Each structure stands twice: as structure tokens, then as C-alpha cells.
């Protein structure tokens, strides 16, 4: 999410690898409307959106899409790469019913790097190929002291990393698809057969 909100739509193959079928930059003032169009066009099963800095926009989009989760990055040292947190509304404490997924940011970017390098993330060519490459190369994995402990962290260099984050959110959405239940019935997995052309 930003002045231009970048999205990544991916299909999930039976082996859980991803094929990116669409990328797009959307002006912030059109993002809620365009997300409804994209959801219908691609029959999206699950959506993960950056919760900051436009939390009110994400909350509004959640009212139209029960399968939209707000992403919150964490520095958790738990073994989980991500964890669902479904908060109930509480007017007295000022808590809204934002559906969120907490993501271990640096470890998840490590995982995405391995998925890309191993060829488990493929991309259908579109008009954003140059931007996609630029955004994926913007973040660097560096060593940094955090609370007196040396850790590997991901940091942006030029600040054009939105499609890298969008890829991470698409990956998390692909894993949430088979986990989330509504009314006690598991949601079906997103598996769309299609042919790839060279």
C-alpha cells in the first residue's frame, strides 16, 4: 500500500509453486474499487494486503471481502513464518474486527528468496516485467544488531520494493487458502490448471 498500491495475482500449482499471472500498480484513491474488479476477474480465493499505513482502507476492503487479511510484520522468533489473528470487535477497548495475519518478515523474505531461486516462482510476462525485477532487486539481506544480537534482515535500498512485498503477500495468501475455514467448512485450495508458453 502506498500512493501507488502494487498487487500480485498468482495461481497455485498442485506442487504449491506459484505462477504470477498479473501485476499492477493502482493509484491509492482507486484501490478499493479496483480490488473488487480484480477479485471478480481472477476469481481470487484469498487476499493479503499490507495493513499500513492505510489501515482504514484495508478495513473498508475487508467489509466487501471476507477472505482479505491485513498483513502485520513481526520480529517473532517462533518457528512459524506466519500466524492468523482474528480479532473480535470491542467498542469499549476501541478494537475493530480487523482480520490479520502476522508475518515473520525477515524469515519470510528468506523463504521467498529460496522459492524464487529454486524456480518455484514463475511469472507470466506482462508490461511490469522491468518494475518487477527492479523491485525484487531493491531489498538486500544484510547483517544487523537487534537487541545486541547479530541477525540477517532485509532492508530496502532505493525504496522501490512494493512488488517484492506484494509477492510475499501472494505467497502467504496461497498458503492461507487451504487453512481458513468459514462456517466449519474448509475453503477449497486454489488450484487452477493452465498451460505455460515459452
SERO-4910 file (N, C-alpha, C, O; in steps of 0.05 Angstrom, whole numbers):
BEGIN
 pado doro    nc1    nc2    nc3   cac1   cac2   cac3    cc1    cc2    cc3    oc1    oc2    oc3
  Unk    A     17    -24      0      0      0      0     18     25      0     37     26     15
  Unk    A     11     44    -16     25     68    -18     10     87    -36    -14     82    -41
  Unk    A     22    109    -45      8    126    -64      1    111    -89    -20    115   -101
  Unk    A     19     92    -96     13     72   -116     14     45   -102     34     38    -90
  Unk    A     -9     30   -103    -11      4    -90     -5    -17   -110    -19    -19   -131
  Unk    A     15    -34   -106     23    -55   -124     10    -81   -116     11    -88    -92
  Unk    A     -1    -96   -135    -12   -122   -129      0   -143   -146     10   -138   -168
  Unk    A     -1   -167   -136      9   -191   -149    -13   -212   -148    -21   -219   -126
  Unk    A    -21   -222   -171    -41   -244   -172    -26   -269   -181    -12   -269   -201
  Unk    A    -28   -291   -165    -13   -315   -172    -32   -339   -171    -50   -341   -154
  Unk    A    -27   -358   -189    -40   -384   -189    -23   -403   -173      2   -400   -173
  Unk    A    -35   -422   -160    -21   -442   -145    -22   -469   -159    -44   -479   -164
  Unk    A      1   -480   -165      1   -506   -178     -1   -528   -157      2   -523   -133
  Unk    A     -8   -553   -166    -11   -575   -146     13   -579   -128     10   -589   -105
  Unk    A     37   -573   -137     61   -576   -120     66   -552   -102     87   -549    -90
  Unk    A     46   -533   -101     47   -509    -85     66   -488    -95     70   -468    -81
  Unk    A     77   -491   -119     93   -470   -131     74   -449   -142     51   -454   -147
  Unk    A     84   -425   -146     68   -402   -155     74   -395   -184     97   -396   -193
  Unk    A     53   -386   -198     56   -374   -225     42   -347   -223     18   -345   -220
  Unk    A     58   -326   -225     48   -299   -224     35   -293   -251     48   -293   -272
  Unk    A      9   -288   -250     -6   -284   -275    -13   -255   -280    -21   -247   -303
  Unk    A    -10   -238   -260    -16   -209   -264     -3   -192   -242     -3   -200   -219
  Unk    A      9   -170   -251     19   -150   -232      7   -123   -241      2   -119   -265
  Unk    A      3   -105   -222    -10    -80   -229     -4    -59   -208     -4    -65   -184
  Unk    A      1    -35   -216      2    -12   -198    -24      3   -199    -34     11   -220
  Unk    A    -36      8   -175    -62     21   -173    -60     46   -157    -48     45   -135
  Unk    A    -70     69   -167    -70     93   -150    -86     88   -125   -107     75   -126
  Unk    A    -76     99   -102    -89     94    -76   -119    100    -77   -135     86    -65
  Unk    A   -127    122    -90   -155    130    -89   -173    111   -104   -198    112   -101
  Unk    A   -162     92   -120   -178     73   -135   -175     44   -124   -187     26   -135
  Unk    A   -158     40   -103   -151     13    -96   -174     -4    -87   -176    -27    -94
  Unk    A   -193      7    -71   -216     -9    -61   -233    -18    -84   -241    -41    -86
  Unk    A   -239      1   -102   -256     -6   -126   -242    -26   -144   -254    -45   -154
  Unk    A   -216    -21   -149   -201    -38   -168   -198    -66   -156   -198    -86   -171
  Unk    A   -195    -69   -130   -192    -95   -117   -218   -111   -121   -216   -136   -125
  Unk    A   -241    -99   -120   -266   -113   -126   -266   -124   -154   -274   -147   -159
  Unk    A   -257   -107   -173   -256   -115   -201   -236   -139   -205   -242   -158   -219
  Unk    A   -212   -136   -193   -191   -157   -195   -201   -183   -183   -197   -205   -194
  Unk    A   -215   -181   -160   -225   -205   -146   -245   -220   -164   -244   -244   -166
  Unk    A   -263   -205   -178   -282   -218   -196   -268   -228   -221   -273   -251   -229
  Unk    A   -250   -213   -233   -236   -220   -257   -220   -246   -254   -221   -263   -272
  Unk    A   -205   -248   -233   -187   -271   -229   -199   -292   -210   -186   -312   -204
  Unk    A   -223   -287   -200   -236   -305   -181   -217   -312   -158   -212   -335   -151
  Unk    A   -207   -290   -145   -188   -293   -123   -201   -308   -100   -224   -303    -93
  Unk    A   -186   -327    -88   -195   -343    -66   -186   -331    -39   -200   -333    -19
  Unk    A   -163   -317    -39   -152   -307    -15   -135   -282    -22   -122   -281    -42
  Unk    A   -136   -262     -4   -121   -237     -8   -107   -229     17   -119   -230     39
  Unk    A    -82   -221     15    -67   -210     37    -58   -182     29    -46   -179      8
  Unk    A    -64   -162     46    -58   -134     40    -41   -122     62    -45   -128     86
  Unk    A    -23   -105     54     -7    -90     74    -26    -73     91    -41    -58     81
  Unk    A    -24    -77    117    -42    -63    135    -35    -33    140    -52    -18    149
  Unk    A    -11    -26    134     -2      1    139      8     15    114     17      1     96
  Unk    A      6     40    111     -4     59    130    -34     65    128    -45     82    142
  Unk    A    -48     51    110    -76     58    104    -95     37    115   -110     24    101
  Unk    A    -94     34    142   -110     13    155   -139     17    150   -154     -3    148
  Unk    A   -149     42    149   -178     46    145   -186     37    118   -209     27    115
  Unk    A   -169     39     98   -176     29     71   -177     -1     71   -195    -13     59
  Unk    A   -158    -14     85   -158    -43     87   -183    -53    102   -196    -72     93
  Unk    A   -190    -39    123   -214    -47    138   -239    -45    121   -256    -62    121
  Unk    A   -240    -23    105   -263    -20     87   -264    -42     66   -286    -52     59
  Unk    A   -241    -50     56   -240    -72     36   -248    -98     48   -260   -115     35
  Unk    A   -242   -102     74   -250   -127     88   -280   -129     90   -291   -151     91
  Unk    A   -294   -107     91   -323   -108     92   -335   -120     67   -357   -131     68
  Unk    A   -321   -117     44   -330   -128     19   -319   -156     13   -329   -169     -5
  Unk    A   -298   -164     27   -284   -189     21   -277   -203     47   -259   -195     61
  Unk    A   -291   -224     53   -287   -239     78   -260   -255     77   -251   -264     98
  Unk    A   -248   -258     54   -223   -272     51   -200   -253     47   -180   -260     33
  Unk    A   -201   -229     58   -180   -210     56   -168   -206     84   -182   -200    104
  Unk    A   -142   -210     87   -128   -208    112   -108   -185    111    -95   -180     90
  Unk    A   -106   -170    133    -86   -149    136    -60   -160    146    -60   -175    166
  Unk    A    -38   -154    132    -12   -165    139      2   -146    159      2   -122    156
  Unk    A     12   -158    180     27   -144    201     54   -158    203     56   -182    208
  Unk    A     76   -143    198    102   -155    201    110   -157    230    104   -138    246
  Unk    A    123   -178    237    133   -181    265    162   -191    264    172   -200    244
  Unk    A    175   -188    287    202   -199    290    201   -223    308    220   -228    323
  Unk    A    180   -238    307    176   -261    324    198   -282    318    207   -286    296
  Unk    A    207   -295    340    227   -316    337    214   -344    337    228   -364    338
  Unk    A    187   -344    337    174   -370    336    181   -384    310    191   -372    291
  Unk    A    176   -410    309    182   -426    286    164   -419    262    171   -424    239
  Unk    A    140   -409    268    120   -403    247    129   -379    230    139   -360    240
  Unk    A    125   -382    204    131   -360    186    108   -339    186    113   -316    182
  Unk    A     84   -349    191     61   -331    194     40   -344    212     39   -368    215
  Unk    A     23   -326    223      2   -336    241    -23   -318    238    -21   -294    237
  Unk    A    -46   -331    237    -71   -317    233    -80   -306    261    -78   -320    281
  Unk    A    -90   -282    261   -101   -270    285   -127   -256    278   -127   -236    263
  Unk    A   -148   -267    287   -175   -257    281   -186   -243    306   -195   -256    325
  Unk    A   -186   -216    306   -194   -201    329   -224   -196    328   -235   -190    306
  Unk    A   -237   -198    350   -266   -191    352   -268   -162    359   -252   -150    374
  Unk    A   -289   -149    349   -294   -121    355   -301   -117    384   -316   -133    396
  Unk    A   -290    -96    396   -295    -90    424   -295    -59    426   -274    -46    427
  Unk    A   -320    -47    426   -323    -18    426   -311     -5    451   -300     17    450
  Unk    A   -313    -19    474   -303     -8    499   -273     -5    498   -262     15    508
  Unk    A   -259    -24    486   -230    -22    485   -220     -9    459   -196     -5    455
  Unk    A   -238     -2    441   -231     11    416   -217     -8    396   -200      0    382
  Unk    A   -226    -34    396   -214    -54    379   -234    -60    357   -257    -67    362
  Unk    A   -226    -57    331   -244    -65    310   -239    -95    303   -221   -107    314
  Unk    A   -255   -105    285   -254   -133    279   -236   -139    254   -244   -153    236
  Unk    A   -213   -126    254   -194   -130    232   -183   -158    232   -173   -168    252
  Unk    A   -186   -172    209   -174   -198    206   -146   -195    197   -140   -182    176
  Unk    A   -127   -206    211    -99   -201    205    -83   -227    205    -90   -247    217
  Unk    A    -60   -225    191    -41   -247    191    -14   -235    199     -5   -216    186
  Unk    A     -2   -245    220     24   -236    229     46   -251    215     45   -276    214
  Unk    A     65   -237    203     85   -249    186    113   -244    197    119   -221    203
  Unk    A    129   -265    200    157   -261    209    172   -251    184    181   -266    168
  Unk    A    174   -225    183    183   -211    159    210   -222    147    210   -230    124
  Unk    A    231   -221    163    257   -228    152    259   -257    144    271   -264    124
  Unk    A    248   -275    161    249   -303    155    232   -310    130    238   -327    115
  Unk    A    209   -295    127    192   -300    104    206   -290     79    203   -303     58
  Unk    A    220   -267     80    235   -259     56    257   -279     49    263   -283     26
  Unk    A    270   -290     70    289   -312     64    276   -335     49    287   -345     30
  Unk    A    252   -342     58    238   -364     46    230   -358     17    233   -374     -1
  Unk    A    221   -333     12    213   -325    -15    238   -325    -33    236   -334    -56
  Unk    A    261   -317    -23    286   -317    -38    292   -346    -47    299   -351    -70
  Unk    A    289   -365    -29    294   -393    -35    274   -403    -56    282   -418    -75
  Unk    A    249   -395    -54    228   -404    -73    235   -393   -101    232   -407   -121
  Unk    A    243   -367   -103    249   -355   -129    274   -369   -141    274   -376   -164
  Unk    A    295   -372   -124    320   -384   -134    316   -413   -143    330   -422   -161
  Unk    A    298   -428   -130    294   -456   -137    275   -459   -161    269   -482   -169
  Unk    A    264   -437   -172    247   -438   -195    218   -444   -187    202   -451   -205
  Unk    A    211   -443   -162    184   -448   -153    165   -424   -155    142   -425   -148
  Unk    A    176   -402   -164    161   -378   -170    166   -371   -199    189   -365   -206
  Unk    A    146   -371   -215    148   -364   -244    130   -341   -249    111   -336   -234
  Unk    A    136   -326   -270    120   -302   -277    113   -302   -306    130   -304   -323
  Unk    A     87   -298   -312     78   -294   -339     86   -265   -346     82   -247   -331
  Unk    A     98   -262   -370    108   -235   -378     85   -216   -381     64   -222   -393
  Unk    A     89   -191   -371     69   -170   -374     84   -143   -376    109   -143   -377
  Unk    A     69   -122   -377     81    -95   -380     98    -86   -356    111    -65   -358
  Unk    A     96   -101   -334    111    -93   -310    136   -110   -305    146   -109   -282
  Unk    A    145   -124   -324    169   -141   -320    193   -126   -310    207   -135   -291
  Unk    A    198   -102   -322    221    -86   -313    218    -77   -284    237    -78   -268
  Unk    A    194    -67   -277    189    -58   -250    191    -82   -231    202    -79   -209
  Unk    A    181   -105   -239    182   -129   -221    211   -136   -214    218   -141   -191
  Unk    A    228   -136   -234    257   -142   -230    269   -121   -212    284   -127   -193
  Unk    A    263    -96   -218    274    -74   -202    266    -76   -173    282    -72   -155
  Unk    A    240    -81   -168    230    -83   -141    242   -107   -126    248   -105   -102
  Unk    A    245   -129   -140    257   -153   -126    286   -150   -120    297   -163   -103
  Unk    A    300   -132   -135    328   -128   -130    334   -105   -111    357   -100   -103
  Unk    A    313    -90   -104    317    -67    -86    325    -74    -58    342    -62    -46
  Unk    A    311    -95    -47    317   -103    -20    343   -120    -19    348   -136    -36
  Unk    A    358   -115      2    383   -130      6    382   -144     33    371   -133     52
  Unk    A    394   -167     35    396   -182     60    422   -175     73    444   -180     62
  Unk    A    421   -162     97    445   -152    110    445   -161    139    425   -169    150
  Unk    A    469   -160    151    472   -166    180    467   -141    195    476   -119    188
  Unk    A    453   -144    218    447   -120    234    444   -130    263    433   -151    269
  Unk    A    453   -113    282    449   -119    310    421   -110    319    414    -87    315
  Unk    A    406   -129    330    379   -123    340    379   -134    369    382   -158    374
  Unk    A    375   -116    388    376   -123    417    401   -139    423    401   -160    436
  Unk    A    424   -128    414    451   -139    419    455   -167    407    472   -182    416
  Unk    A    439   -174    387    442   -200    374    445   -195    344    430   -180    332
  Unk    A    465   -207    332    470   -204    303    450   -221    288    449   -246    291
  Unk    A    435   -208    270    415   -222    255    416   -214    225    427   -192    219
  Unk    A    405   -231    208    402   -223    180    375   -210    177    355   -221    185
  Unk    A    375   -187    164    350   -172    160    349   -163    131    369   -161    117
  Unk    A    324   -158    121    320   -147     94    315   -117     97    298   -109    112
  Unk    A    330   -102     81    326    -73     81    326    -62     52    340    -72     35
  Unk    A    309    -42     48    308    -31     21    331    -11     16    341      1     35
  Unk    A    338     -9     -9    360     10    -16    349     35    -29    353     57    -18
  Unk    A    335     33    -51    324     56    -65    295     62    -57    284     83    -64
  Unk    A    282     43    -44    255     47    -36    234     39    -56    210     47    -53
  Unk    A    242     23    -76    222     14    -95    220    -17    -93    229    -32   -110
  Unk    A    207    -25    -71    206    -54    -65    178    -64    -62    174    -86    -52
  Unk    A    158    -49    -72    130    -57    -67    123    -84    -80    108    -99    -67
  Unk    A    132    -90   -103    126   -116   -116    139   -139   -101    129   -161   -102
  Unk    A    161   -134    -87    174   -155    -71    155   -162    -47    151   -185    -41
  Unk    A    145   -141    -34    126   -145    -12    101   -158    -23     89   -176    -10
  Unk    A     92   -149    -46     67   -160    -58     70   -190    -64     52   -205    -60
  Unk    A     94   -198    -73    100   -226    -78     98   -242    -52     87   -264    -51
  Unk    A    110   -231    -31    109   -244     -5     80   -247      4     72   -269     14
  Unk    A     63   -227      1     35   -229      9     20   -249     -8      3   -264      2
  Unk    A     27   -251    -34     14   -271    -51     22   -299    -42      5   -317    -42
  Unk    A     47   -302    -34     56   -328    -24     40   -336      2     31   -358      4
  Unk    A     38   -317     20     23   -322     45     -6   -329     39    -17   -347     50
  Unk    A    -18   -313     21    -46   -318     13    -49   -346      2    -69   -360      7
  Unk    A    -29   -355    -14    -31   -382    -26    -31   -404     -4    -43   -425     -7
  Unk    A    -17   -399     18    -16   -418     40    -40   -416     58    -48   -436     70
  Unk    A    -52   -393     60    -76   -389     76   -101   -402     63   -119   -410     77
  Unk    A   -101   -405     37   -124   -414     22   -134   -441     32   -158   -444     35
  Unk    A   -116   -460     38   -125   -486     48   -129   -487     78   -138   -508     88
  Unk    A   -122   -466     92   -123   -466    122   -148   -454    133   -157   -462    154
  Unk    A   -159   -434    120   -181   -418    132   -207   -433    128   -212   -445    108
  Unk    A   -223   -432    149   -250   -444    147   -271   -422    151   -266   -402    165
  Unk    A   -294   -426    139   -316   -408    144   -340   -426    149   -347   -443    133
  Unk    A   -353   -423    173   -376   -439    179   -369   -468    184   -386   -485    180
  Unk    A   -344   -473    191   -336   -501    197   -328   -517    172   -319   -540    175
  Unk    A   -331   -505    148   -324   -519    124   -298   -507    112   -297   -483    107
  Unk    A   -277   -524    108   -253   -513     97   -257   -501     69   -272   -512     53
  Unk    A   -244   -479     65   -245   -467     38   -229   -484     19   -208   -495     27
  Unk    A   -237   -488     -6   -222   -504    -25   -196   -490    -32   -193   -466    -31
  Unk    A   -176   -507    -38   -150   -496    -46   -152   -483    -73   -168   -491    -90
  Unk    A   -134   -464    -78   -133   -450   -104   -114   -466   -122    -90   -464   -119
  Unk    A   -126   -482   -139   -110   -498   -158   -123   -494   -185   -145   -504   -190
  Unk    A   -110   -479   -203   -121   -474   -229   -102   -485   -250    -80   -476   -253
  Unk    A   -111   -506   -265    -94   -516   -286    -92   -497   -309   -113   -486   -318
  Unk    A    -69   -493   -320    -65   -477   -344    -39   -484   -356    -21   -495   -343
  Unk    A    -36   -478   -382    -12   -484   -396      7   -460   -396     -2   -437   -399
  Unk    A     32   -465   -394     52   -444   -395     65   -445   -423     72   -466   -433
  Unk    A     68   -422   -435     81   -420   -461    108   -406   -457    111   -389   -441
  Unk    A    128   -415   -472    154   -402   -471    153   -375   -485    173   -361   -486
***
